[in-house]
Amino acid sequence: MKMNVMKLIALLAIGGSVNAYAAEPADTKGASQLLMYVQPVDYTNPIKLWSPYQDYWFYQGPVVEKVALSTFTNAYGDVGMCESNQSGKALVWLQPKLFYNPQVQLYFGEVTADVYKGVGEHIGKYVGQSQVRGFLSMQAEASIEKAYAVAMADVVAKMQADSALQAQIDSHINNKSQQYQADKTPCAMVTLFPTKKIRAMSF
């Protein structure tokens, strides 16, 4: 009998600790000034760069994310990647493309950035482009990253040159008033974005 009572007490103690853990709220990150969004298809479906002697397959998502975080952080400070439970003060949807021309040994990069604030209010679209010389058979990874980096820098330069967008950033993103702090852009809105077609080669 004494043993059964001890088992019951132990079970109740375990149940209580589980319930207490379940009752804790999920950890949420603070809102960033800008949230970057790259579609899942860019992480799950590789693209192919072609040459007569060698093909090169790679995933755009990881390299674009790396370059975007570095470039936008240098320009705007508080930047993060979009996650399902996050909200930011603005959201930038990045759509990358890359093409290799083996005849002239050039990588042609392109990044389109659509900027949103609030719940889906589109406030700007910017296209950055690049041309980077390199061989597909030698240090292709470095050349690809450079092509995206140059295109991303072109995007940021065009955003910063847009006085209307900068006014939006000054009034909305950097405003510390309670009204603007409450007017956040949820990452959940990305489910409304059209999913691009899966292609073996960009462009």
N, C-alpha and C positions, 0 to 999 in steps of 0.2 A: 504493500500500500504506500509506504513511504517512498519507494522507488518511483511509483507511478506519479505521485505528487511532484517529485523533483523533475521528472520528464515534462510534465505539464507546464511547470514554471519556466523551464528552459525553452519550450516551444513558444510560450507567450512572449518571452523576452526577444526571441528571434523575430517573431511576427511584428512586434512593436518597432524594432529597429528597421525592418524592411519598409513598414508604413511611413516611418519618419523620413527615410531616404526618398521614397516615392513622392512625398509631399513637398520636397525641396524644389523650388522653381528652376527651370532649365537655365543654364548659363547663357547669357546673351551679351554680345559685344556692343560697345558704344557706337553711335553713328559716326561714320567717317564723312569727311567732306565730299569725297568722290568714291563711288563704288564702280569697279570695272566688271564687265560681264562678257564672257566668251562662251559661246554655245557649246553644250556637251558634245555635239557631233565633231567639233574640232579636236576633242580629246580621244574620241573613240574610233574615228575613221581617218586613216592616214591618206595623204595625197602623194602622187607620184611625180617626181621631176624626171624628165627623159633626156637621154642623149644616145647617140648611135652605139656607144660602147658600154654604157652603164646606166641603169635606172636607180633612182634613190627615193625610197619611201620614208615618210616621216609624219609625225603628228604636229599640227600647227598649234594646238592649245597650249602645251607646256612652254614652248618658246615664246609665244605671244604674251602669255601671262607674265613670264619673267621680264620681258622687255617693257611691257606696259607698266608694271609696278615701279620699275626703276625710273622710267621716263616721266610718268605722271607724278610720282613722289617728288622728284626734283623740281617739277613745275608748280605743284599745288600743295605739297606737304602731306596732309593726312589722307592717304589713299588705301583702299583695300579691295580684295576680290569679293564679288557678290556670292553670298551663301543664302540658303533658303530662309533662314530666320533673321536675316539682317535687314536693317533699313539704313539708308544714307541720306545725305542732304542733296545729292544728285547722283545720277547713274549714267555711265558711259558704256554703250553696247559696242564692242569691238568686233569687226568682221574682217578677217585677214584673207589675203590671196597671195599666191606666189607662183611665178612661172620662170622656167629656165630656158634660155635660148642657147643651145650648144654651138651654133655657128659663130656667135660673137662672144661666147663665154660670159654671158650676163644673166644675173638674177634680177627679175623685175618684181618688186614687192609692192603691195598695196594694202592699206588698212583704212577701213571706213569706220568712223566713230559717230554714232548717234547719241546725242546728249539729252537726257530727260530730267525733269524735276517734278516734285509732287507725285501724284498718282498718274503717271503716264503723259505729262505735258512735254511735248517735244520742243526743245529750245535750240537745236542746231544740229547740222550734219556736216562732217568734215572728212575729206579724203586725203590721205597722205600717200605719197608714192616714192619709190626708190629704184635705183639701178646700181647694182654692185657687181664688179667683175670678179670672176672666180671659176674654178674648174669643179665640175661635179664629182670628179674622181679624187680630188684633193681638198681636205678640210671643208667639206660641204657643210657640216654642222655650223662652223664658225661663219661661213659666208651667208647661210640662211639667217642666222641670228642678226648679223649686221644688216641684211636687207630689211628685216622687220624693224630693227632699231632706227634706221634712217627714215623709214616710212612713218614710224611712230613719232619721231621728232618732228617730221613735217606736219603731222596731225596737230600736235601740241602748239607748234608755231602758228598754224592757221587759227586755232582756238584762241590763242592769246592775242592775235591780230584782229579778232572780231570784237569790236567795241560793244556791240549789243550783247554778246555772250558774256563779256567781262562785266558788264553792268548787271547782268543776271547773277553772276557769281558773287559780285560785291554785295548785292541786295539780298540774295537768298542763301547762298552757301556760307558766306562769312558773317551774316547777320546773327547776333547773339540774343536777339529778343525772344521772348517766350513763344510768340506767334510763329516765327521761322523755325525755332527748335522743334515745334510740334509738327510742322509741315515736312514730313520725311518721305523719302522715296523707297518703297519696299521692294526687296529683291523678288518677291512673289509676282510682281508685274511682268517679269521676263517670260512667264508662261504665255503671255499674249503676243510675243514676238513671233514672226513667221520663221519656221525652220527651213534653212537653206537645203537645196537638193544635194545629195551626196554624189560627188564626182571624183573620179580617179585622179584628175589633174585640174588644178585651178586655171582660170582664164580659158 
